[in-house]
Amino acid sequence: MTAPNEAVIADTKPEVIELAPGKYFWCACGRSASKKFCDGSHQGTSFTPFAFEVTETKKVAICNCKQTQNSPFCDGSHQPLMAG
């Protein structure tokens, strides 16, 4: 079981999706049932969702490994996870 202050790797690859303009809350803890967006599953951990806004419709790669340094977008941090 993952400790409450450790991110869960929801997937070892990003999810490429098209987002419409609006405000979003990326799941930083990895416990959300949807993987990418917060559903409140971080309660009781040190994590908080990452709020971001999209101003125009665009295709993005959302990080699911929760290791990115460019939240909420994939920066390739999942590559080492796929090898092992």
Secondary structure as GFF3:
##gff-version 3
##sequence-region A 1 84
A	DSSP	beta_strand	15	19	.	.	.	ID=ss1
A	DSSP	beta_strand	22	26	.	.	.	ID=ss2
A	DSSP	beta_strand	50	54	.	.	.	ID=ss3
A	DSSP	beta_strand	58	62	.	.	.	ID=ss4
A	DSSP	alpha_helix	79	83	.	.	.	ID=ss5
###
